[in-house]
Structures are given as structure tokens and as C-alpha cells.
């Protein structure tokens, strides 16, 4: 009961934070520094056996809050969340060390370096070398440090659920902020393109990505952390609210990624639980699907059917669009061409965007980390991808305990292929897949023989 009250209080607090930040955006800076001081305090003063847990909670919170801080200009820099994840992970390494078996991620970090030297000779004269390099490498470096720290670190399943909770709380605040920023979706929708106004005034792709993560975490809580009717209802309402705002951004990638992660998680969770729990999951799934359908109907009504056209790949006049990827396919092909032209050392960090500025006059950032790694890193990019894909699978072959593993891995892979690594989200979610999850055993009480 105490845990439920704490959860409800935390949700209520973050609803209030979302409202206050909307009313006065300067409070976002206070929010940022208050959160930073709180988590640094917790990490430094926590007992040694809780250091890993506190580091993960700190990272999770800033990953969940990243888009809200960007939207409200509350953080100290655009890439603050990625840098903070790196800082927290380094602090964790200082206290808890590293697993020797995670050495491939050290190799991965080393293989990012050559592209910097290549970029020093290939970037145009007008390009800001430091800014461009930091922009494209902050995500991959964040992933490398997070993976190094998390690899084979033991956490209980209860602690992992708490980490996910710390990630979704600021997403709830972000959702409330968006509702106040844009209370009437119908007024800002005039076509089927991604919509900045319905996304809280920030990039629809990033907002949909973080809200898709919120959808996934709330779905997990509906099926695993809702013991009472009230909590089930509360979590379904929160899931529906986050889903609605994700859908009406008109950016499909984050929504589809969230749904994929939910399906994969439910499949793994269903086969791990007892027969009694299976029947409960089936019943809950029916309610869950109904809430999803209702959310979609409301979204369709609020957008006058434009959202149906968007997911059917049609424009606002109902005409079929020629490119379902909205230009991403062309970017992917261009970057593969860059790899074929420079297969050994690649074209250099940030050169893919720089080349588009020279050619088209505007630097469209890559949406696929896969093609960007190949183009900018050459054969080093191939090895990096092999490490990122096969090292977790090798870890899984020895440790099959976590029912989150495939959901986390799918979320990471889908995200980096529709939103690249603009956010710290895919880096941290990938690292969570590498945790050694343990399960609390139920204590058996036996009567003493007399």
C-alpha cells in the first residue's frame, strides 16, 4: 500500500511540474538543477551496494526528461542529457568498476576515433569542426560508456522496474506540458505532415520517440505493476494520454517503435509467468487493446481523419504518397553510396550532413544510424555494427533471465533507424539490455518440528 501511495504521489508531482513549467518556462532551469543536485547527492551518499541502482536511476531520469528540457530550454546545453549519462556512468565506474567481458565496447569506442581524423580533412571550410563532431558522436559515445558500465551488472527485477519508473515520470510531465501547450489538436492540423505545434513546439520526431518510450513503460506497468483496480485505471489513463499525444505528432516512428517494444515484451513476459498469470494477462490484454482502439478513434476524430491518412501513407487530399519513408530512403541510399566510395576509413564524422549542405544548400541530418556509421566510419563502422548486434546476443546466450532483453534491443534498433541517435534514449535503453537481472525468491516458511 505504501508503495502505491508513493507511486501516485510521484505521478501527481510530475503532473504539477508539467503545469508549472508551462506556466513559467524559466522554472525548467530550476527543475533541471534541482534534479541534477538530487541525483548527484543520492549517488555519492548511497551505500556501496546501491551505487549501481542510483546511477541507473539518475541516467533514466535525465533520459526521460531530455525532450522536455530541450523544448523549454531548461538544460545547460542541447546535448546535456547525453553528457550527464556519460558523467553518471563514469562515476559508477569509479565506485563499481567494469566487467572484463565487456571489453568489445572499449574497442567500439576506439573505432569511433579514426572518423574524427578523416573529418579533419573532409569537412568543408565553413563547417564548425568541434560542434559537428560533438553532435554526431555524442550519441555513440554515450552508448559506449553506458554499455561498458551496465555490462553484466547485477540488478533485481524490482530495481529495474524502478529505473523504468524514473524514466517515465518526466515523460508524464512532458505529456502534461504538451496538453497545455496545445489543448486543441484540430486547430493546428491542416495536412498529414509531422506537426511541431501538436508536439509542444519541438521537433515531432524527437517528441514521438520519447512518448513512444513512455507508451512502452506504461504498458509494462499496466501488466506488471497494477495490483489494484485503481492502479490499472490510472495506468491505462496515463498510457492513453501519452499515446494520444504521440499519435498526433504525426511522426510515426516513435509510435511504431513503442508498439513493437510492447508486443515483444508481452510475448517474452507471457511465456515466463505461471499459468494463473497467463490468464490474467489475457484478460488485461483485452482491456489494453480496447484502450488503444479508443485512443486511436479519439485521435482520428481530433485530427478530422488526417491521422488515418498519415498512417495509410496518403497526403491531406487522400492521394497515395510515392515515398513511405518521407525522404529517409533517399538519405539511406546516399550514405550507402558514401560507404561504397570510401569503404575503408569512410567519409569522416558529420561529413554526410556537410555534403548535403554543399549539394542542396541545407544539411538534412541522417535518420538512420546504421547507414551513417557505414558512410562516416567505413570498415570501422561495419565492425561497430557487428559489436552492437552480436555482443548482446552473446550475453543473452549465457544469461536468459531478463524478459526485457529483446524489447530493449528492438526499441534501440528501431529508434536508431528512424531517429538516429538524436536523443540519449536509444543509448541508455541498449545498455539496460546488458544488465544481469536477478529475481527475488519467495521465502518459504516451514513449521519447526518438535
Kinemage of the C-alpha trace (Angstrom):
@kinemage 1
@onewidth
@group {chain A} dominant
@subgroup {mainchain}
@vectorlist {calphas} color= white
{ca unk a 1} P 0.000 0.000 0.000
{ca unk a 2} L 2.834 2.407 0.896
{ca unk a 3} L 4.486 1.725 -2.492
{ca unk a 4} L 1.232 2.528 -4.311
{ca unk a 5} L 0.838 5.812 -2.411
{ca unk a 6} L 4.446 6.749 -3.233
{ca unk a 7} L 3.822 6.000 -6.935
{ca unk a 8} L 0.610 8.057 -7.032
{ca unk a 9} L 2.367 10.930 -5.243
{ca unk a 10} L 5.265 10.802 -7.747
{ca unk a 11} L 2.841 10.882 -10.677
{ca unk a 12} L 0.934 13.787 -9.129
{ca unk a 13} L 4.182 15.702 -8.533
{ca unk a 14} L 5.209 15.342 -12.180
{ca unk a 15} L 1.771 16.378 -13.405
{ca unk a 16} L 2.280 19.522 -11.311
{ca unk a 17} L 5.804 20.004 -12.728
{ca unk a 18} L 4.405 19.832 -16.270
{ca unk a 19} L 1.834 22.525 -15.429
{ca unk a 20} L 4.315 24.811 -13.648
{ca unk a 21} L 6.896 24.581 -16.428
{ca unk a 22} L 4.201 25.518 -18.972
{ca unk a 23} L 3.059 28.493 -16.869
{ca unk a 24} L 6.643 29.720 -16.394
{ca unk a 25} L 9.312 28.147 -18.602
{ca unk a 26} L 12.125 29.681 -16.564
{ca unk a 27} L 11.202 27.139 -13.881
{ca unk a 28} L 12.590 24.474 -16.221
{ca unk a 29} L 16.113 25.589 -15.309
{ca unk a 30} L 15.277 25.310 -11.602
{ca unk a 31} L 13.834 21.854 -12.304
{ca unk a 32} L 16.986 20.818 -14.179
{ca unk a 33} L 19.451 21.895 -11.491
{ca unk a 34} L 17.277 20.580 -8.658
{ca unk a 35} L 17.161 17.146 -10.353
{ca unk a 36} L 20.915 17.239 -11.012
{ca unk a 37} L 21.764 18.065 -7.387
{ca unk a 38} L 19.308 15.470 -6.079
{ca unk a 39} L 20.744 12.604 -8.121
{ca unk a 40} L 24.384 13.533 -7.520
{ca unk a 41} L 23.612 13.614 -3.792
{ca unk a 42} L 21.951 10.179 -3.986
{ca unk a 43} L 24.802 8.618 -5.973
{ca unk a 44} L 27.608 9.939 -3.771
{ca unk a 45} L 25.998 9.254 -0.386
{ca unk a 46} L 24.292 5.933 -1.142
{ca unk a 47} L 25.836 2.747 0.328
{ca unk a 48} L 28.150 0.833 -1.991
{ca unk a 49} L 25.666 -1.954 -2.753
{ca unk a 50} L 23.182 0.626 -4.074
{ca unk a 51} L 25.590 2.670 -6.232
{ca unk a 52} L 24.672 0.897 -9.477
{ca unk a 53} L 20.963 1.346 -8.766
{ca unk a 54} L 21.351 5.064 -8.031
{ca unk a 55} L 23.449 5.638 -11.170
{ca unk a 56} L 20.822 3.926 -13.313
{ca unk a 57} L 18.003 5.956 -11.756
{ca unk a 58} L 19.877 9.208 -12.388
{ca unk a 59} L 20.534 8.305 -16.030
{ca unk a 60} L 16.944 7.137 -16.511
{ca unk a 61} L 15.510 10.391 -15.201
{ca unk a 62} L 17.524 12.650 -17.489
{ca unk a 63} L 16.873 10.359 -20.464
{ca unk a 64} L 13.130 10.710 -19.829
{ca unk a 65} L 13.386 14.481 -19.287
{ca unk a 66} L 15.657 15.250 -22.264
{ca unk a 67} L 12.985 16.416 -24.705
{ca unk a 68} L 11.162 18.487 -22.068
{ca unk a 69} L 14.416 20.263 -21.194
{ca unk a 70} L 15.154 20.876 -24.876
{ca unk a 71} L 11.639 22.189 -25.508
{ca unk a 72} L 11.756 24.597 -22.569
{ca unk a 73} L 15.494 25.399 -22.863
{ca unk a 74} L 15.908 24.237 -19.289
{ca unk a 75} L 19.197 22.330 -19.603
{ca unk a 76} L 22.707 23.776 -19.715
{ca unk a 77} L 23.252 22.579 -23.295
{ca unk a 78} L 21.398 20.886 -26.141
{ca unk a 79} L 23.194 17.569 -25.582
{ca unk a 80} L 23.142 17.820 -21.761
{ca unk a 81} L 21.296 14.515 -21.232
{ca unk a 82} L 23.903 12.541 -23.193
{ca unk a 83} L 26.777 14.222 -21.364
{ca unk a 84} L 25.119 13.621 -17.992
{ca unk a 85} L 24.579 9.939 -18.774
{ca unk a 86} L 28.305 9.706 -19.571
{ca unk a 87} L 29.215 11.548 -16.339
{ca unk a 88} L 26.933 9.370 -14.203
{ca unk a 89} L 28.313 6.210 -15.832
{ca unk a 90} L 31.910 7.332 -15.210
{ca unk a 91} L 31.055 7.978 -11.543
{ca unk a 92} L 29.526 4.495 -11.443
{ca unk a 93} L 32.692 3.008 -12.933
{ca unk a 94} L 34.753 4.751 -10.251
{ca unk a 95} L 32.699 3.156 -7.488
{ca unk a 96} L 31.741 -0.213 -9.018
{ca unk a 97} L 34.311 -0.926 -11.724
{ca unk a 98} L 33.722 -2.744 -15.024
{ca unk a 99} L 33.238 -6.283 -16.232
{ca unk a 100} L 36.256 -7.598 -18.138
{ca unk a 101} L 33.874 -9.372 -20.510
{ca unk a 102} L 32.560 -6.040 -21.753
{ca unk a 103} L 35.863 -5.174 -23.484
{ca unk a 104} L 34.289 -5.158 -27.011
{ca unk a 105} L 32.613 -1.883 -26.055
{ca unk a 106} L 36.026 -0.375 -25.340
{ca unk a 107} L 37.059 -1.474 -28.850
{ca unk a 108} L 33.820 0.064 -30.123
{ca unk a 109} L 34.757 3.423 -28.555
{ca unk a 110} L 38.274 3.258 -30.021
{ca unk a 111} L 36.868 2.589 -33.500
{ca unk a 112} L 34.904 5.856 -33.351
{ca unk a 113} L 38.155 7.859 -33.212
{ca unk a 114} L 39.528 7.418 -36.786
{ca unk a 115} L 36.493 9.182 -38.286
{ca unk a 116} L 37.473 12.343 -36.395
{ca unk a 117} L 40.857 12.444 -38.153
{ca unk a 118} L 39.209 11.759 -41.503
{ca unk a 119} L 36.711 14.549 -40.846
{ca unk a 120} L 39.552 16.996 -40.218
{ca unk a 121} L 40.467 16.633 -43.907
{ca unk a 122} L 36.994 16.191 -45.457
{ca unk a 123} L 34.716 18.714 -43.688
{ca unk a 124} L 34.137 21.937 -45.588
{ca unk a 125} L 35.873 25.150 -44.519
{ca unk a 126} L 32.615 26.693 -43.276
{ca unk a 127} L 31.733 23.747 -41.035
{ca unk a 128} L 32.216 24.139 -37.277
{ca unk a 129} L 34.526 21.192 -36.638
{ca unk a 130} L 34.020 20.809 -32.866
{ca unk a 131} L 30.239 21.311 -32.937
{ca unk a 132} L 29.668 18.973 -35.861
{ca unk a 133} L 31.823 16.185 -34.411
{ca unk a 134} L 30.238 16.505 -30.966
{ca unk a 135} L 26.740 16.381 -32.482
{ca unk a 136} L 27.198 13.109 -34.375
{ca unk a 137} L 29.462 11.315 -31.872
{ca unk a 138} L 27.816 12.261 -28.562
{ca unk a 139} L 25.159 9.561 -29.030
{ca unk a 140} L 27.543 6.709 -29.957
{ca unk a 141} L 29.979 7.700 -27.164
{ca unk a 142} L 27.084 7.825 -24.694
{ca unk a 143} L 26.122 4.295 -25.744
{ca unk a 144} L 29.692 3.063 -25.358
{ca unk a 145} L 30.088 4.355 -21.789
{ca unk a 146} L 26.611 3.149 -20.798
{ca unk a 147} L 27.267 -0.322 -22.225
{ca unk a 148} L 30.669 -0.565 -20.529
{ca unk a 149} L 29.173 0.247 -17.129
{ca unk a 150} L 25.973 -1.810 -17.413
{ca unk a 151} L 27.513 -4.959 -18.895
{ca unk a 152} L 26.758 -7.858 -16.514
{ca unk a 153} L 25.941 -5.533 -13.591
{ca unk a 154} L 23.503 -7.258 -11.237
{ca unk a 155} L 20.182 -5.559 -10.521
{ca unk a 156} L 16.993 -7.084 -9.188
{ca unk a 157} L 13.839 -7.100 -11.318
{ca unk a 158} L 12.289 -4.735 -8.758
{ca unk a 159} L 15.150 -2.293 -9.196
{ca unk a 160} L 14.841 -2.455 -12.983
{ca unk a 161} L 11.131 -1.638 -12.737
{ca unk a 162} L 12.052 1.326 -10.511
{ca unk a 163} L 14.583 2.521 -13.115
{ca unk a 164} L 11.841 2.434 -15.759
{ca unk a 165} L 9.560 4.372 -13.404
{ca unk a 166} L 12.189 7.108 -13.003
{ca unk a 167} L 12.352 7.301 -16.808
{ca unk a 168} L 8.602 7.646 -17.348
{ca unk a 169} L 7.904 10.246 -14.639
{ca unk a 170} L 9.430 13.195 -16.577
{ca unk a 171} L 7.720 11.857 -19.719
{ca unk a 172} L 4.414 12.266 -17.863
{ca unk a 173} L 5.431 15.863 -17.059
{ca unk a 174} L 6.283 16.386 -20.742
{ca unk a 175} L 2.882 14.999 -21.797
{ca unk a 176} L 1.067 17.400 -19.455
{ca unk a 177} L 3.152 20.290 -20.809
{ca unk a 178} L 2.123 19.372 -24.384
{ca unk a 179} L -1.579 19.185 -23.428
{ca unk a 180} L -1.411 22.728 -22.018
{ca unk a 181} L 0.684 23.982 -24.946
{ca unk a 182} L -1.776 22.584 -27.483
{ca unk a 183} L -5.161 21.774 -25.907
{ca unk a 184} L -6.973 21.613 -29.262
{ca unk a 185} L -5.250 19.440 -31.859
{ca unk a 186} L -7.829 20.189 -34.553
{ca unk a 187} L -6.839 23.880 -34.661
{ca unk a 188} L -3.218 23.174 -35.713
{ca unk a 189} L -3.736 20.307 -38.176
{ca unk a 190} L -4.008 21.198 -41.868
{ca unk a 191} L -2.123 18.343 -43.566
{ca unk a 192} L -0.581 14.927 -42.861
{ca unk a 193} L 2.995 16.089 -42.244
{ca unk a 194} L 4.794 15.912 -38.903
{ca unk a 195} L 3.408 18.699 -36.738
{ca unk a 196} L 5.555 20.838 -34.446
{ca unk a 197} L 2.597 22.648 -32.849
{ca unk a 198} L 0.871 19.450 -31.733
{ca unk a 199} L 4.245 18.258 -30.396
{ca unk a 200} L 4.576 21.001 -27.804
{ca unk a 201} L 6.596 23.355 -30.005
{ca unk a 202} L 9.508 20.970 -30.553
{ca unk a 203} L 10.589 18.534 -33.276
{ca unk a 204} L 7.863 15.942 -33.807
{ca unk a 205} L 10.381 13.142 -34.406
{ca unk a 206} L 12.067 13.593 -31.020
{ca unk a 207} L 8.786 14.112 -29.166
{ca unk a 208} L 7.248 10.996 -30.716
{ca unk a 209} L 10.376 8.996 -29.835
{ca unk a 210} L 10.247 9.911 -26.144
{ca unk a 211} L 6.466 9.488 -25.972
{ca unk a 212} L 6.814 6.084 -27.668
{ca unk a 213} L 9.175 5.162 -24.829
{ca unk a 214} L 6.517 6.376 -22.387
{ca unk a 215} L 3.922 4.174 -24.088
{ca unk a 216} L 6.167 1.153 -23.668
{ca unk a 217} L 6.929 1.786 -19.984
{ca unk a 218} L 3.288 2.473 -19.096
{ca unk a 219} L 2.249 -0.724 -20.885
{ca unk a 220} L 4.814 -2.607 -18.777
{ca unk a 221} L 3.326 -1.089 -15.626
{ca unk a 222} L -0.212 -1.989 -16.698
{ca unk a 223} L 0.726 -5.657 -16.971
{ca unk a 224} L 3.217 -5.975 -14.110
{ca unk a 225} L 2.713 -3.157 -11.591
{ca unk a 226} L -1.062 -2.675 -11.340
{ca unk a 227} L -2.297 -4.875 -8.465
{ca unk a 228} L -5.485 -2.878 -7.817
{ca unk a 229} L -8.369 -1.722 -9.997
{ca unk a 230} L -7.483 1.902 -9.228
{ca unk a 231} L -3.865 1.473 -10.371
{ca unk a 232} L -4.979 -0.361 -13.501
{ca unk a 233} L -7.324 2.508 -14.337
{ca unk a 234} L -4.698 5.162 -13.541
{ca unk a 235} L -2.028 3.481 -15.650
{ca unk a 236} L -4.403 2.968 -18.587
{ca unk a 237} L -5.368 6.656 -18.452
{ca unk a 238} L -1.685 7.656 -18.411
{ca unk a 239} L -0.903 5.239 -21.251
{ca unk a 240} L -3.812 6.593 -23.323
{ca unk a 241} L -2.820 10.221 -22.688
{ca unk a 242} L 0.810 9.598 -23.707
{ca unk a 243} L -0.294 7.537 -26.728
{ca unk a 244} L -2.710 10.234 -27.901
{ca unk a 245} L -0.028 12.929 -27.814
{ca unk a 246} L 2.432 10.582 -29.534
{ca unk a 247} L -0.012 9.777 -32.332
{ca unk a 248} L -0.997 13.387 -33.043
{ca unk a 249} L 2.630 14.469 -33.516
{ca unk a 250} L 2.110 12.795 -36.933
{ca unk a 251} L 5.604 11.307 -36.567
{ca unk a 252} L 5.074 7.572 -36.982
{ca unk a 253} L 8.465 6.194 -35.992
{ca unk a 254} L 8.191 6.692 -32.236
{ca unk a 255} L 4.667 5.257 -32.072
{ca unk a 256} L 5.501 2.177 -34.148
{ca unk a 257} L 8.694 1.606 -32.132
{ca unk a 258} L 6.730 1.783 -28.868
{ca unk a 259} L 4.173 -0.730 -30.158
{ca unk a 260} L 6.899 -3.124 -31.353
{ca unk a 261} L 8.587 -2.985 -27.927
{ca unk a 262} L 5.253 -3.633 -26.173
{ca unk a 263} L 4.476 -6.673 -28.343
{ca unk a 264} L 7.961 -8.157 -27.869
{ca unk a 265} L 7.846 -7.554 -24.107
{ca unk a 266} L 4.403 -9.157 -23.737
{ca unk a 267} L 5.491 -12.210 -25.734
{ca unk a 268} L 8.559 -12.750 -23.511
{ca unk a 269} L 6.690 -11.986 -20.285
{ca unk a 270} L 3.769 -14.259 -21.165
{ca unk a 271} L 5.982 -17.324 -21.596
{ca unk a 272} L 7.868 -16.652 -18.358
{ca unk a 273} L 4.947 -16.391 -15.926
{ca unk a 274} L 2.745 -19.063 -14.338
{ca unk a 275} L -0.451 -20.437 -15.884
{ca unk a 276} L -2.559 -18.358 -13.481
{ca unk a 277} L -0.775 -15.174 -14.517
{ca unk a 278} L -1.205 -16.075 -18.187
{ca unk a 279} L -4.996 -15.991 -17.841
{ca unk a 280} L -4.786 -12.628 -16.039
{ca unk a 281} L -2.560 -11.252 -18.826
{ca unk a 282} L -5.069 -12.355 -21.482
{ca unk a 283} L -7.908 -10.587 -19.671
{ca unk a 284} L -5.805 -7.467 -19.167
{ca unk a 285} L -4.747 -7.559 -22.829
{ca unk a 286} L -8.394 -7.269 -23.916
{ca unk a 287} L -8.821 -4.113 -21.815
{ca unk a 288} L -5.489 -2.826 -23.087
{ca unk a 289} L -6.418 -3.332 -26.751
{ca unk a 290} L -9.756 -1.618 -26.148
{ca unk a 291} L -7.936 1.413 -24.667
{ca unk a 292} L -5.624 1.512 -27.706
{ca unk a 293} L -8.569 1.409 -30.124
{ca unk a 294} L -10.389 4.124 -28.165
{ca unk a 295} L -7.246 6.291 -28.206
{ca unk a 296} L -6.931 5.878 -31.956
{ca unk a 297} L -10.615 6.766 -32.509
{ca unk a 298} L -10.204 9.928 -30.424
{ca unk a 299} L -7.016 10.798 -32.341
{ca unk a 300} L -8.785 10.289 -35.662
{ca unk a 301} L -11.705 12.451 -34.565
{ca unk a 302} L -9.465 15.228 -33.246
{ca unk a 303} L -7.459 15.324 -36.496
{ca unk a 304} L -10.529 15.066 -38.783
{ca unk a 305} L -9.221 11.776 -40.182
{ca unk a 306} L -5.822 13.167 -41.183
{ca unk a 307} L -4.042 10.729 -38.887
{ca unk a 308} L -5.665 7.788 -40.729
{ca unk a 309} L -4.310 9.199 -43.986
{ca unk a 310} L -0.859 9.658 -42.438
{ca unk a 311} L -0.570 6.004 -41.426
{ca unk a 312} L -2.048 4.947 -44.781
{ca unk a 313} L 0.785 6.956 -46.450
{ca unk a 314} L -1.584 9.459 -48.057
{ca unk a 315} L -1.475 13.250 -48.265
{ca unk a 316} L -4.228 15.552 -46.943
{ca unk a 317} L -6.153 15.143 -50.211
{ca unk a 318} L -6.128 11.349 -49.912
{ca unk a 319} L -3.538 10.766 -52.639
{ca unk a 320} L -1.008 7.955 -52.190
{ca unk a 321} L 2.484 9.277 -51.415
{ca unk a 322} L 5.304 7.963 -53.586
{ca unk a 323} L 7.755 7.600 -50.680
{ca unk a 324} L 6.592 5.869 -47.495
{ca unk a 325} L 9.864 6.817 -45.758
{ca unk a 326} L 9.305 10.590 -46.253
{ca unk a 327} L 12.781 11.068 -47.710
{ca unk a 328} L 14.629 8.729 -45.343
{ca unk a 329} L 15.161 6.142 -48.078
{ca unk a 330} L 16.988 8.677 -50.238
{ca unk a 331} L 19.240 9.676 -47.318
{ca unk a 332} L 19.952 5.999 -46.626
{ca unk a 333} L 20.896 5.384 -50.263
{ca unk a 334} L 23.180 8.451 -50.335
{ca unk a 335} L 25.019 7.292 -47.224
{ca unk a 336} L 25.443 3.768 -48.577
{ca unk a 337} L 26.932 5.348 -51.688
{ca unk a 338} L 29.358 7.210 -49.421
{ca unk a 339} L 30.379 3.867 -47.902
{ca unk a 340} L 30.875 2.284 -51.323
{ca unk a 341} L 33.017 5.252 -52.399
{ca unk a 342} L 35.155 5.258 -49.226
{ca unk a 343} L 34.869 1.699 -47.834
{ca unk a 344} L 37.975 1.657 -45.618
{ca unk a 345} L 38.029 4.807 -43.488
{ca unk a 346} L 34.677 6.304 -44.516
{ca unk a 347} L 33.936 9.930 -45.334
{ca unk a 348} L 34.509 11.205 -41.769
{ca unk a 349} L 32.256 12.209 -38.876
{ca unk a 350} L 29.460 14.622 -39.836
{ca unk a 351} L 30.595 14.647 -43.482
{ca unk a 352} L 27.278 13.125 -44.647
{ca unk a 353} L 25.360 16.181 -43.406
{ca unk a 354} L 28.108 18.548 -44.568
{ca unk a 355} L 27.988 17.112 -48.094
{ca unk a 356} L 24.232 17.719 -48.281
{ca unk a 357} L 24.796 21.362 -47.328
{ca unk a 358} L 27.265 21.710 -50.218
{ca unk a 359} L 24.961 19.924 -52.662
{ca unk a 360} L 21.475 21.108 -51.690
{ca unk a 361} L 22.138 24.168 -49.546
{ca unk a 362} L 20.630 22.551 -46.463
{ca unk a 363} L 22.061 19.973 -44.079
{ca unk a 364} L 19.434 17.303 -43.524
{ca unk a 365} L 20.603 15.135 -40.623
{ca unk a 366} L 20.624 11.374 -41.113
{ca unk a 367} L 17.684 9.437 -39.685
{ca unk a 368} L 19.485 6.072 -39.781
{ca unk a 369} L 22.450 5.462 -37.513
{ca unk a 370} L 23.133 2.243 -39.431
{ca unk a 371} L 23.815 3.947 -42.771
{ca unk a 372} L 25.562 6.893 -41.087
{ca unk a 373} L 28.004 4.566 -39.304
{ca unk a 374} L 28.839 2.836 -42.578
{ca unk a 375} L 29.265 6.064 -44.544
{ca unk a 376} L 31.262 8.032 -41.972
{ca unk a 377} L 33.321 5.196 -40.440
{ca unk a 378} L 33.826 2.765 -43.341
{ca unk a 379} L 35.040 -0.695 -42.293
{ca unk a 380} L 35.275 0.520 -38.699
{ca unk a 381} L 31.522 1.149 -38.951
{ca unk a 382} L 30.959 -2.440 -40.076
{ca unk a 383} L 32.855 -3.744 -37.040
{ca unk a 384} L 30.983 -1.321 -34.751
{ca unk a 385} L 27.633 -2.644 -36.007
{ca unk a 386} L 28.764 -6.244 -35.549
{ca unk a 387} L 29.760 -5.499 -31.940
{ca unk a 388} L 26.489 -3.695 -31.217
{ca unk a 389} L 24.350 -6.514 -32.602
{ca unk a 390} L 26.212 -9.684 -31.664
{ca unk a 391} L 27.700 -8.821 -28.250
{ca unk a 392} L 24.250 -8.537 -26.599
{ca unk a 393} L 23.185 -11.801 -28.256
{ca unk a 394} L 26.320 -13.494 -26.923
{ca unk a 395} L 25.490 -12.114 -23.470
{ca unk a 396} L 21.926 -13.410 -23.823
{ca unk a 397} L 23.172 -16.913 -24.653
{ca unk a 398} L 24.742 -17.053 -21.164
{ca unk a 399} L 22.076 -15.099 -19.300
{ca unk a 400} L 18.449 -15.658 -20.248
{ca unk a 401} L 16.869 -14.210 -17.110
{ca unk a 402} L 15.597 -10.797 -18.267
{ca unk a 403} L 12.219 -10.750 -20.007
{ca unk a 404} L 13.032 -7.161 -21.063
{ca unk a 405} L 16.081 -8.086 -23.167
{ca unk a 406} L 14.522 -8.392 -26.629
{ca unk a 407} L 12.118 -5.492 -26.030
{ca unk a 408} L 15.046 -3.211 -25.133
{ca unk a 409} L 17.106 -4.395 -28.095
{ca unk a 410} L 14.198 -3.953 -30.524
{ca unk a 411} L 13.478 -0.482 -29.146
{ca unk a 412} L 17.123 0.508 -29.638
{ca unk a 413} L 17.378 -0.848 -33.178
{ca unk a 414} L 14.062 0.613 -34.355
{ca unk a 415} L 14.864 4.010 -32.817
{ca unk a 416} L 18.327 4.381 -34.380
{ca unk a 417} L 16.804 3.594 -37.777
{ca unk a 418} L 14.052 6.234 -37.680
{ca unk a 419} L 15.579 8.897 -35.421
{ca unk a 420} L 19.289 8.074 -35.497
{ca unk a 421} L 20.833 8.980 -32.107
{ca unk a 422} L 19.407 12.480 -31.661
{ca unk a 423} L 18.422 11.537 -28.108
{ca unk a 424} L 20.168 9.696 -25.284
{ca unk a 425} L 17.204 7.281 -25.263
{ca unk a 426} L 18.497 4.517 -27.595
{ca unk a 427} L 21.943 4.546 -25.943
{ca unk a 428} L 20.557 4.014 -22.453
{ca unk a 429} L 17.871 1.501 -23.470
{ca unk a 430} L 20.541 -0.545 -25.264
{ca unk a 431} L 22.678 -0.567 -22.101
{ca unk a 432} L 19.732 -1.759 -19.988
{ca unk a 433} L 19.599 -4.913 -22.130
{ca unk a 434} L 23.093 -5.794 -20.856
{ca unk a 435} L 22.124 -5.863 -17.165
{ca unk a 436} L 22.221 -9.142 -15.259
{ca unk a 437} L 18.671 -9.210 -13.890
{ca unk a 438} L 18.026 -11.264 -10.765
{ca unk a 439} L 14.685 -12.323 -9.303
{ca unk a 440} L 13.702 -12.235 -5.651
{ca unk a 441} L 12.893 -15.675 -4.352
{ca unk a 442} L 9.768 -16.079 -2.273
{ca unk a 443} L 10.650 -17.066 1.273
{ca unk a 444} L 9.170 -20.416 2.326
{ca unk a 445} L 8.170 -20.596 5.960
{ca unk a 446} L 8.222 -24.103 7.438
{ca unk a 447} L 6.963 -25.148 10.818
{ca unk a 448} L 9.681 -26.317 13.145
{ca unk a 449} L 9.483 -29.992 14.048
{ca unk a 450} L 9.012 -30.640 17.754
